[in-house]
């Protein structure tokens, strides 16, 4: 057994991953399984569920992968009941489900707000309400990890209700972390920025495309968009005993965009928190008028 296996304590534990069959969820589920974690996964995407189920079976992973809507309390209750029956324990909960659409706030309505809150906040509350008593009853502590977003930490024009819901998840996690600390149950968040999964590209209106490398070099201090394993590595760490003294906090696998907070690495100019005058002049020349 290597250092990581010995220190992480993941082998033989059980995790529930909501929205765990595609994109970020698939990477998280696969990496947890690679470290000996038994998995229960629920996801709406039937094709993604089939792919993940086959992949985990090929690797000999102990897994229960189901099609279902984690936003539906009855579905969550059914999945958790299956976890009780199959393994009789729950050590880790990872809430991945989320989604949004782009629109000015004044063009949205209560029906849309309800959908965004249900998709990004309410299922987290319900999943935690089911997981926490089981972790407490097990007496081994546990780890809850919410996949959030950088938009919970900065303004997000066109995504006001979504960013509010994700900020609420993060504040809920901080408060719950303090409540559950005496039980050894840790609650943390992972807040990525640009990770070009199909869902992210669909939300950004760039479905089927890739993030422009030059744009990434300018906007992201590390000069590249994220990949799913940048996020799943953080989740594995937070699920493991390597983070045993870490609770109520957020990890930012974002290449430095949260830290840079509006500073951009402009070509031939370097770091500026405004558009360089030379670029404004070039835009004016190409557009035929002053901006």
LUMFIGU-598893 format. One record per atom (N, C-alpha, C): z, x, y; residue in three letters. Coordinates in steps of 0.2 Angstrom, whole numbers, padded with zeros to 4 digits, always signed. Layout:
// residues N
ZXYALA;...
//
This chain:
// residues 291
+0000+0004-0006UNK;+0000+0000+0000UNK;+0000+0004+0006UNK;-0005+0003+0011UNK;-0005+0007+0017UNK;+0000+0005+0022UNK;+0000+0009+0028UNK;+0005+0007+0033UNK;+0004+0000+0036UNK;-0002-0002+0037UNK;-0003-0008+0040UNK;+0000-0014+0035UNK;-0002-0013+0029UNK;+0000-0018+0024UNK;+0007-0019+0024UNK;+0010-0013+0024UNK;+0018-0013+0023UNK;+0021-0016+0029UNK;+0019-0014+0035UNK;+0022-0016+0041UNK;+0020-0023+0043UNK;+0014-0026+0041UNK;+0012-0032+0044UNK;+0016-0038+0040UNK;+0017-0037+0034UNK;+0021-0042+0030UNK;+0017-0049+0029UNK;+0010-0048+0030UNK;+0006-0054+0029UNK;+0004-0057+0022UNK;+0004-0052+0018UNK;+0002-0054+0011UNK;+0007-0059+0008UNK;+0004-0064+0005UNK;+0008-0070+0002UNK;+0011-0075+0007UNK;+0009-0074+0014UNK;+0011-0079+0018UNK;+0006-0085+0019UNK;+0007-0090+0022UNK;+0002-0096+0022UNK;+0001-0098+0030UNK;-0005-0099+0031UNK;-0007-0100+0038UNK;-0011-0107+0038UNK;-0010-0111+0043UNK;-0015-0116+0045UNK;-0019-0115+0051UNK;-0025-0115+0051UNK;-0030-0114+0056UNK;-0034-0120+0058UNK;-0033-0123+0064UNK;-0036-0129+0066UNK;-0043-0126+0069UNK;-0048-0129+0068UNK;-0055-0127+0070UNK;-0057-0120+0068UNK;-0055-0119+0062UNK;-0056-0112+0059UNK;-0062-0111+0055UNK;-0067-0115+0055UNK;-0073-0113+0051UNK;-0079-0110+0054UNK;-0079-0110+0061UNK;-0085-0107+0064UNK;-0083-0103+0070UNK;-0087-0099+0073UNK;-0086-0095+0079UNK;-0080-0091+0078UNK;-0075-0092+0083UNK;-0069-0088+0083UNK;-0065-0090+0077UNK;-0065-0096+0076UNK;-0060-0099+0070UNK;-0062-0095+0064UNK;-0069-0095+0062UNK;-0071-0091+0056UNK;-0069-0084+0056UNK;-0069-0080+0061UNK;-0067-0074+0062UNK;-0059-0073+0060UNK;-0056-0078+0063UNK;-0048-0078+0063UNK;-0047-0079+0055UNK;-0050-0084+0052UNK;-0048-0086+0045UNK;-0050-0080+0041UNK;-0056-0078+0042UNK;-0058-0072+0037UNK;-0054-0066+0038UNK;-0051-0064+0044UNK;-0047-0058+0045UNK;-0040-0060+0042UNK;-0037-0066+0043UNK;-0031-0067+0040UNK;-0032-0067+0032UNK;-0037-0070+0029UNK;-0038-0070+0022UNK;-0038-0062+0019UNK;-0042-0058+0023UNK;-0043-0051+0021UNK;-0036-0047+0021UNK;-0031-0050+0024UNK;-0024-0047+0024UNK;-0019-0051+0019UNK;-0022-0055+0015UNK;-0018-0058+0009UNK;-0015-0064+0011UNK;-0017-0067+0017UNK;-0014-0074+0019UNK;-0018-0079+0015UNK;-0014-0084+0013UNK;-0017-0090+0010UNK;-0018-0095+0016UNK;-0024-0098+0015UNK;-0026-0102+0021UNK;-0027-0109+0020UNK;-0025-0113+0025UNK;-0028-0120+0025UNK;-0032-0121+0032UNK;-0038-0123+0032UNK;-0042-0123+0037UNK;-0045-0130+0038UNK;-0045-0133+0044UNK;-0048-0140+0045UNK;-0053-0139+0051UNK;-0059-0142+0050UNK;-0064-0141+0055UNK;-0069-0147+0055UNK;-0072-0149+0061UNK;-0076-0154+0061UNK;-0083-0153+0058UNK;-0085-0146+0058UNK;-0092-0144+0057UNK;-0093-0143+0049UNK;-0096-0148+0046UNK;-0096-0148+0039UNK;-0100-0142+0036UNK;-0106-0140+0040UNK;-0109-0134+0037UNK;-0105-0128+0038UNK;-0101-0127+0043UNK;-0097-0121+0044UNK;-0092-0121+0039UNK;-0089-0127+0037UNK;-0084-0128+0032UNK;-0087-0125+0025UNK;-0093-0128+0024UNK;-0096-0125+0017UNK;-0097-0118+0017UNK;-0099-0115+0023UNK;-0100-0108+0023UNK;-0094-0104+0022UNK;-0088-0106+0026UNK;-0082-0103+0025UNK;-0079-0104+0018UNK;-0079-0110+0016UNK;-0077-0111+0009UNK;-0080-0106+0004UNK;-0087-0106+0004UNK;-0090-0101-0001UNK;-0088-0094+0000UNK;-0088-0092+0007UNK;-0086-0085+0008UNK;-0079-0083+0006UNK;-0074-0087+0007UNK;-0067-0086+0005UNK;-0067-0086-0003UNK;-0071-0091-0006UNK;-0071-0091-0014UNK;-0074-0085-0017UNK;-0079-0082-0014UNK;-0082-0076-0016UNK;-0077-0070-0016UNK;-0073-0070-0011UNK;-0068-0065-0010UNK;-0062-0066-0014UNK;-0061-0072-0017UNK;-0055-0073-0021UNK;-0049-0075-0017UNK;-0051-0078-0011UNK;-0045-0080-0006UNK;-0042-0086-0009UNK;-0036-0087-0008UNK;-0032-0093-0009UNK;-0033-0097-0003UNK;-0037-0103-0003UNK;-0039-0106+0003UNK;-0040-0114+0001UNK;-0038-0118+0006UNK;-0040-0125+0006UNK;-0044-0126+0013UNK;-0050-0128+0012UNK;-0054-0128+0018UNK;-0057-0135+0018UNK;-0056-0139+0023UNK;-0057-0146+0024UNK;-0061-0148+0030UNK;-0066-0153+0029UNK;-0069-0156+0035UNK;-0064-0161+0038UNK;-0063-0161+0044UNK;-0059-0166+0047UNK;-0058-0164+0055UNK;-0056-0169+0059UNK;-0055-0169+0066UNK;-0047-0167+0067UNK;-0046-0161+0069UNK;-0039-0159+0070UNK;-0036-0163+0076UNK;-0040-0166+0080UNK;-0038-0170+0086UNK;-0035-0177+0084UNK;-0036-0179+0077UNK;-0034-0185+0074UNK;-0027-0184+0071UNK;-0022-0187+0074UNK;-0015-0185+0070UNK;-0015-0187+0063UNK;-0018-0192+0061UNK;-0018-0193+0053UNK;-0021-0187+0049UNK;-0027-0184+0052UNK;-0030-0179+0049UNK;-0025-0173+0048UNK;-0022-0171+0054UNK;-0017-0166+0054UNK;-0011-0167+0049UNK;-0009-0173+0049UNK;-0003-0174+0044UNK;-0005-0174+0037UNK;-0012-0176+0036UNK;-0014-0175+0029UNK;-0015-0168+0027UNK;-0018-0164+0031UNK;-0018-0157+0030UNK;-0012-0153+0028UNK;-0007-0155+0033UNK;+0000-0152+0032UNK;+0003-0154+0026UNK;+0002-0160+0024UNK;+0005-0163+0017UNK;+0002-0159+0012UNK;-0005-0157+0012UNK;-0008-0153+0007UNK;-0005-0146+0007UNK;-0004-0143+0012UNK;-0001-0137+0013UNK;+0006-0137+0009UNK;+0010-0142+0010UNK;+0017-0143+0007UNK;+0016-0143+0000UNK;+0011-0147-0003UNK;+0010-0148-0010UNK;+0008-0142-0013UNK;+0003-0138-0010UNK;+0000-0132-0013UNK;+0004-0126-0013UNK;+0007-0125-0007UNK;+0011-0119-0006UNK;+0018-0120-0005UNK;+0020-0125-0002UNK;+0028-0126-0001UNK;+0030-0122+0004UNK;+0026-0120+0009UNK;+0028-0115+0014UNK;+0023-0115+0020UNK;+0025-0114+0026UNK;+0020-0113+0031UNK;+0023-0107+0036UNK;+0019-0102+0037UNK;+0022-0096+0040UNK;+0018-0095+0047UNK;+0012-0097+0047UNK;+0008-0096+0054UNK;+0004-0102+0055UNK;+0004-0104+0061UNK;-0001-0109+0064UNK;-0005-0106+0069UNK;-0012-0107+0069UNK;-0017-0105+0074UNK;-0021-0111+0076UNK;-0020-0112+0083UNK;-0023-0118+0086UNK;-0030-0115+0089UNK;-0035-0117+0086UNK;-0042-0114+0089UNK;-0046-0120+0092UNK;-0045-0126+0090UNK;-0049-0131+0093UNK;-0049-0132+0100UNK;-0055-0132+0103UNK;-0055-0133+0110UNK;-0062-0134+0112UNK;-0064-0136+0118UNK;-0070-0137+0121UNK;-0070-0141+0128UNK;-0076-0140+0131UNK;-0077-0143+0137UNK;-0084-0145+0139UNK;-0085-0147+0145UNK;-0092-0148+0148UNK;-0091-0146+0155UNK;-0097-0144+0158UNK;-0097-0142+0165UNK;-0099-0148+0169UNK;-0095-0149+0175UNK;-0096-0155+0179UNK;-0091-0154+0185UNK;-0093-0155+0191UNK;-0089-0156+0197UNK;-0083-0161+0195UNK;-0077-0160+0197UNK;-0072-0164+0196UNK;-0073-0172+0198UNK;-0076-0172+0204UNK;-0078-0179+0207UNK;-0083-0183+0203UNK;-0086-0179+0199UNK;-0091-0183+0195UNK;-0089-0184+0188UNK;-0082-0183+0187UNK;-0079-0185+0180UNK;-0075-0191+0181UNK;-0072-0194+0175UNK;-0069-0200+0175UNK;-0063-0200+0170UNK;-0059-0205+0170UNK;-0053-0205+0166UNK;-0055-0204+0159UNK;-0060-0207+0156UNK;-0062-0206+0149UNK;-0064-0199+0148UNK;-0067-0195+0152UNK;-0068-0188+0151UNK;-0062-0184+0151UNK;-0057-0186+0156UNK;-0051-0182+0156UNK;-0047-0183+0150UNK;-0047-0189+0147UNK;-0043-0190+0141UNK;-0046-0186+0135UNK;-0053-0186+0135UNK;-0056-0182+0130UNK;-0055-0174+0130UNK;-0054-0172+0137UNK;-0053-0165+0137UNK;-0046-0163+0136UNK;-0041-0168+0138UNK;-0034-0167+0136UNK;-0033-0167+0128UNK;-0036-0172+0125UNK;-0036-0173+0118UNK;-0038-0167+0114UNK;-0044-0164+0117UNK;-0047-0158+0113UNK;-0043-0152+0115UNK;-0040-0151+0120UNK;-0038-0144+0122UNK;-0030-0144+0123UNK;-0027-0150+0123UNK;-0019-0149+0124UNK;-0016-0154+0118UNK;-0017-0160+0118UNK;-0013-0164+0114UNK;-0013-0163+0106UNK;-0019-0160+0103UNK;-0018-0158+0096UNK;-0014-0152+0095UNK;-0013-0148+0100UNK;-0008-0142+0100UNK;-0001-0145+0099UNK;+0000-0150+0103UNK;+0007-0153+0103UNK;+0008-0155+0096UNK;+0004-0159+0094UNK;+0005-0162+0087UNK;+0005-0157+0081UNK;+0001-0152+0082UNK;+0001-0147+0076UNK;+0008-0144+0076UNK;+0010-0142+0082UNK;+0016-0139+0083UNK;+0022-0143+0080UNK;+0022-0150+0082UNK;+0027-0154+0080UNK;+0027-0155+0072UNK;+0022-0153+0069UNK;+0022-0154+0061UNK;+0024-0147+0059UNK;+0022-0141+0062UNK;+0023-0135+0059UNK;+0030-0132+0060UNK;+0033-0134+0066UNK;+0039-0131+0068UNK;+0045-0133+0063UNK;+0046-0139+0061UNK;+0051-0141+0056UNK;+0050-0138+0049UNK;+0044-0136+0047UNK;+0043-0133+0041UNK;+0045-0126+0041UNK;+0043-0123+0047UNK;+0045-0116+0048UNK;+0053-0115+0048UNK;+0056-0120+0052UNK;+0063-0120+0052UNK;+0066-0120+0045UNK;+0063-0125+0041UNK;+0066-0126+0035UNK;+0065-0120+0030UNK;+0060-0117+0031UNK;+0059-0111+0027UNK;+0064-0105+0028UNK;+0066-0105+0034UNK;+0071-0100+0036UNK;+0069-0093+0036UNK;+0062-0092+0037UNK;+0059-0085+0037UNK;+0056-0084+0044UNK;+0057-0088+0049UNK;+0054-0088+0055UNK;+0046-0090+0055UNK;+0042-0088+0059UNK;+0035-0090+0059UNK;+0032-0088+0065UNK;+0025-0089+0066UNK;+0021-0087+0071UNK;+0016-0093+0073UNK;+0016-0095+0079UNK;+0012-0100+0082UNK;+0007-0096+0087UNK;+0001-0097+0086UNK;-0004-0093+0090UNK;-0009-0099+0093UNK;-0009-0099+0100UNK;-0014-0104+0103UNK;-0020-0100+0106UNK;-0026-0101+0104UNK;-0032-0098+0107UNK;-0033-0102+0113UNK;-0032-0098+0119UNK;-0033-0101+0126UNK;-0039-0098+0129UNK;-0039-0097+0135UNK;-0045-0094+0139UNK;-0043-0091+0145UNK;-0047-0087+0148UNK;-0045-0084+0154UNK;-0045-0089+0160UNK;-0049-0095+0158UNK;-0049-0100+0163UNK;-0042-0104+0164UNK;-0037-0102+0160UNK;-0030-0105+0161UNK;-0027-0100+0166UNK;-0030-0095+0168UNK;-0027-0090+0173UNK;-0030-0089+0180UNK;-0036-0092+0180UNK;-0040-0091+0186UNK;-0044-0098+0188UNK;-0046-0099+0194UNK;-0050-0105+0196UNK;-0056-0105+0191UNK;-0058-0111+0190UNK;-0064-0112+0185UNK;-0068-0118+0188UNK;-0072-0117+0194UNK;-0076-0123+0196UNK;-0080-0125+0191UNK;-0080-0132+0191UNK;-0084-0135+0186UNK;-0081-0137+0180UNK;-0075-0134+0179UNK;-0071-0135+0173UNK;-0063-0136+0175UNK;-0062-0140+0180UNK;-0055-0141+0183UNK;-0050-0144+0178UNK;-0052-0149+0174UNK;-0048-0152+0170UNK;-0047-0148+0163UNK;-0052-0145+0161UNK;-0052-0140+0155UNK;-0047-0134+0157UNK;-0047-0131+0163UNK;-0043-0126+0164UNK;-0036-0128+0165UNK;-0035-0134+0168UNK;-0028-0137+0168UNK;-0025-0138+0161UNK;-0029-0140+0157UNK;-0026-0142+0150UNK;-0025-0135+0147UNK;-0029-0130+0147UNK;-0027-0124+0144UNK;-0021-0120+0147UNK;-0020-0121+0154UNK;-0014-0119+0157UNK;-0008-0122+0155UNK;-0009-0129+0153UNK;-0003-0132+0151UNK;-0001-0130+0144UNK;-0006-0128+0140UNK;-0005-0125+0133UNK;-0001-0119+0134UNK;-0003-0115+0138UNK;+0001-0108+0139UNK;+0008-0109+0142UNK;+0009-0114+0146UNK;+0016-0115+0148UNK;+0020-0119+0143UNK;+0017-0123+0139UNK;+0020-0126+0133UNK;+0022-0121+0129UNK;+0018-0116+0127UNK;+0019-0111+0123UNK;+0025-0106+0125UNK;+0025-0105+0132UNK;+0031-0101+0134UNK;+0038-0105+0133UNK;+0038-0111+0135UNK;+0044-0115+0134UNK;+0046-0116+0127UNK;+0041-0117+0123UNK;+0043-0118+0116UNK;+0045-0111+0113UNK;+0042-0106+0115UNK;+0044-0099+0113UNK;+0052-0098+0114UNK;+0054-0100+0120UNK;+0061-0099+0121UNK;+0066-0104+0117UNK;+0063-0110+0116UNK;+0067-0115+0112UNK;+0068-0112+0105UNK;+0062-0109+0102UNK;+0062-0108+0095UNK;+0064-0100+0093UNK;+0065-0097+0099UNK;+0067-0090+0097UNK;+0073-0089+0093UNK;+0078-0093+0093UNK;+0084-0092+0089UNK;+0082-0093+0081UNK;+0077-0097+0080UNK;+0075-0098+0073UNK;+0070-0092+0071UNK;+0068-0087+0075UNK;+0064-0082+0073UNK;+0057-0084+0073UNK;+0055-0090+0076UNK;+0048-0093+0077UNK;+0045-0090+0083UNK;+0040-0087+0083UNK;+0037-0084+0089UNK;+0031-0088+0091UNK;+0030-0089+0098UNK;+0024-0093+0100UNK;+0021-0089+0106UNK;+0014-0088+0105UNK;+0010-0084+0109UNK;+0003-0087+0110UNK;+0000-0084+0115UNK;-0007-0086+0116UNK;-0012-0080+0116UNK;-0018-0082+0115UNK;-0023-0077+0115UNK;-0029-0080+0120UNK;-0030-0076+0125UNK;-0035-0079+0131UNK;-0041-0075+0132UNK;-0046-0076+0128UNK;-0052-0072+0129UNK;-0056-0074+0135UNK;-0061-0070+0137UNK;-0066-0072+0142UNK;-0073-0073+0138UNK;-0078-0070+0139UNK;-0084-0071+0137UNK;-0085-0068+0130UNK;-0085-0073+0125UNK;-0087-0071+0118UNK;-0093-0076+0116UNK;-0099-0073+0116UNK;-0104-0078+0115UNK;-0105-0081+0108UNK;-0101-0086+0106UNK;-0101-0090+0100UNK;-0106-0096+0102UNK;-0109-0099+0097UNK;-0113-0105+0099UNK;-0110-0110+0104UNK;-0104-0111+0103UNK;-0100-0116+0107UNK;-0100-0114+0114UNK;-0098-0107+0115UNK;-0097-0105+0122UNK;-0104-0105+0125UNK;-0109-0103+0122UNK;-0116-0103+0125UNK;-0118-0110+0127UNK;-0116-0115+0122UNK;-0118-0122+0124UNK;-0114-0124+0130UNK;-0108-0122+0131UNK;-0104-0124+0137UNK;-0107-0121+0143UNK;-0109-0115+0143UNK;-0112-0111+0148UNK;-0119-0113+0150UNK;-0122-0117+0146UNK;-0129-0119+0147UNK;-0134-0114+0145UNK;-0132-0109+0141UNK;-0136-0104+0139UNK;-0137-0104+0131UNK;-0137-0109+0128UNK;-0137-0110+0121UNK;-0144-0107+0119UNK;-0143-0103+0113UNK;-0149-0099+0111UNK;-0150-0093+0114UNK;-0147-0091+0119UNK;-0148-0085+0123UNK;-0142-0080+0121UNK;-0142-0074+0124UNK;-0137-0069+0124UNK;-0135-0068+0131UNK;-0129-0065+0131UNK;-0126-0063+0138UNK;-0130-0057+0140UNK;-0133-0057+0146UNK;-0137-0052+0149UNK;-0133-0045+0149UNK;-0135-0040+0146UNK;-0131-0034+0146UNK;-0130-0031+0153UNK;-0134-0032+0158UNK;-0133-0029+0165UNK;-0128-0033+0168UNK;-0128-0040+0167UNK;-0123-0044+0170UNK;-0116-0043+0167UNK;-0116-0041+0160UNK;-0109-0040+0157UNK;-0107-0033+0160UNK;-0111-0028+0161UNK;-0109-0022+0164UNK;-0106-0023+0171UNK;-0109-0027+0175UNK;-0106-0029+0182UNK;-0100-0032+0182UNK;-0099-0038+0178UNK;-0094-0042+0178UNK;-0088-0040+0174UNK;-0089-0037+0168UNK;-0084-0035+0164UNK;-0082-0028+0164UNK;-0076-0026+0166UNK;-0075-0018+0166UNK;-0077-0014+0160UNK;-0076-0017+0154UNK;-0078-0013+0149UNK;-0085-0013+0147UNK;-0089-0017+0151UNK;-0096-0016+0151UNK;-0100-0020+0145UNK;-0096-0024+0142UNK;-0099-0028+0136UNK;-0096-0035+0135UNK;-0100-0040+0133UNK;-0096-0046+0131UNK;-0092-0045+0125UNK;-0087-0049+0124UNK;-0083-0049+0118UNK;-0087-0051+0111UNK;-0084-0049+0106UNK;-0086-0052+0099UNK;-0080-0055+0096UNK;-0081-0060+0091UNK;-0076-0063+0088UNK;-0070-0059+0085UNK;-0072-0053+0083UNK;-0066-0049+0080UNK;-0062-0046+0085UNK;-0064-0046+0091UNK;-0060-0044+0097UNK;-0054-0049+0097UNK;-0055-0055+0096UNK;-0050-0061+0096UNK;-0046-0061+0090UNK;-0050-0061+0084UNK;-0046-0062+0078UNK;-0041-0056+0077UNK;-0043-0050+0079UNK;-0038-0044+0079UNK;-0032-0046+0082UNK;-0032-0049+0088UNK;-0026-0051+0092UNK;-0022-0056+0088UNK;-0026-0061+0085UNK;-0022-0066+0081UNK;-0019-0063+0075UNK;-0022-0059+0071UNK;-0019-0055+0065UNK;-0013-0052+0068UNK;-0013-0048+0073UNK;-0007-0044+0076UNK;-0001-0049+0077UNK;-0003-0055+0080UNK;+0002-0060+0082UNK;+0005-0063+0076UNK;+0001-0064+0071UNK;+0003-0067+0065UNK;+0008-0063+0061UNK;+0007-0056+0062UNK;+0010-0051+0058UNK;+0017-0049+0060UNK;+0021-0046+0056UNK;+0027-0043+0058UNK;+0027-0037+0063UNK;+0021-0035+0064UNK;+0020-0030+0069UNK;+0022-0032+0076UNK;+0021-0039+0077UNK;+0023-0042+0084UNK;+0030-0046+0083UNK;+0034-0044+0079UNK;+0040-0047+0078UNK;+0045-0048+0084UNK;+0044-0044+0089UNK;+0048-0045+0095UNK;+0044-0047+0101UNK;+0039-0050+0099UNK;+0034-0053+0105UNK;+0034-0060+0105UNK;+0036-0064+0110UNK;+0035-0071+0110UNK;+0035-0073+0117UNK;+0032-0079+0118UNK;+0031-0082+0125UNK;+0026-0078+0129UNK;+0021-0075+0126UNK;+0017-0071+0131UNK;+0009-0072+0129UNK;+0005-0069+0132UNK;-0002-0070+0131UNK;-0006-0063+0131UNK;-0010-0063+0126UNK;-0014-0057+0125UNK;-0021-0059+0128UNK;-0024-0054+0131UNK;-0031-0055+0135UNK;-0036-0050+0132UNK;-0039-0052+0127UNK;-0045-0048+0124UNK;-0051-0050+0128UNK;-0052-0047+0134UNK;-0057-0050+0139UNK;-0061-0044+0142UNK;-0060-0038+0139UNK;-0063-0032+0142UNK;-0061-0030+0149UNK;-0055-0033+0152UNK;-0053-0031+0158UNK;-0054-0036+0164UNK;-0058-0042+0162UNK;-0060-0047+0167UNK;-0054-0050+0171UNK;-0048-0051+0167UNK;-0042-0054+0170UNK;-0039-0049+0175UNK;-0039-0043+0173UNK;-0036-0038+0177UNK;-0040-0036+0183UNK;-0047-0037+0182UNK;-0051-0035+0188UNK;-0051-0040+0193UNK;-0050-0047+0192UNK;-0049-0052+0196UNK;-0054-0052+0202UNK;-0060-0052+0201UNK;-0065-0053+0206UNK;-0068-0046+0208UNK;-0066-0040+0205UNK;-0069-0034+0207UNK;-0075-0033+0202UNK;-0081-0031+0204UNK;-0087-0030+0200UNK;-0090-0023+0201UNK;-0093-0021+0196UNK;-0095-0014+0195UNK;-0103-0014+0197UNK;-0104-0015+0203UNK;-0111-0016+0206UNK;-0116-0009+0204UNK;-0122-0010+0202UNK;-0126-0005+0201UNK;-0127+0000+0207UNK;-0127+0006+0206UNK;-0128+0011+0212UNK;-0123+0011+0217UNK;-0118+0006+0217UNK;-0113+0006+0222UNK;-0106+0007+0219UNK;-0104+0004+0213UNK;-0098+0005+0210UNK;-0093-0001+0212UNK;-0087-0001+0211UNK;-0082-0006+0211UNK;-0082-0009+0219UNK;-0083-0016+0219UNK;-0083-0019+0225UNK;-0080-0026+0224UNK;-0076-0029+0228UNK;-0074-0036+0227UNK;-0078-0041+0232UNK;-0084-0038+0234UNK;-0089-0042+0238UNK;-0096-0040+0236UNK;-0101-0045+0237UNK;-0108-0043+0236UNK;-0110-0037+0240UNK;-0112-0031+0238UNK;-0114-0026+0242UNK;-0119-0028+0247UNK;-0119-0025+0253UNK;-0124-0027+0259UNK;-0131-0025+0256UNK;-0132-0019+0253UNK;-0138-0017+0251UNK;-0141-0023+0246UNK;-0137-0026+0242UNK;-0140-0031+0237UNK;-0141-0038+0241UNK;-0137-0039+0246UNK;-0138-0045+0250UNK;-0145-0044+0254UNK;-0146-0038+0256UNK;-0153-0037+0260UNK;-0158-0038+0255UNK;-0158-0035+0249UNK;-0163-0036+0244UNK;-0164-0043+0242UNK;-0159-0047+0242UNK;-0160-0054+0240UNK;-0163-0058+0246UNK;-0161-0056+0252UNK;-0165-0059+0258UNK;-0172-0057+0258UNK;-0174-0051+0257UNK;-0181-0049+0256UNK;-0185-0053+0251UNK;-0182-0054+0245UNK;-0185-0057+0240UNK;-0186-0065+0242UNK;-0181-0067+0245UNK;-0181-0075+0246UNK;-0184-0076+0253UNK;-0186-0071+0257UNK;-0189-0073+0263UNK;-0185-0075+0269UNK;-0179-0076+0268UNK;-0174-0078+0273UNK;-0167-0075+0272UNK;-0163-0075+0277UNK;-0157-0072+0277UNK;-0152-0077+0273UNK;-0148-0075+0269UNK;-0143-0079+0265UNK;-0138-0083+0270UNK;
//
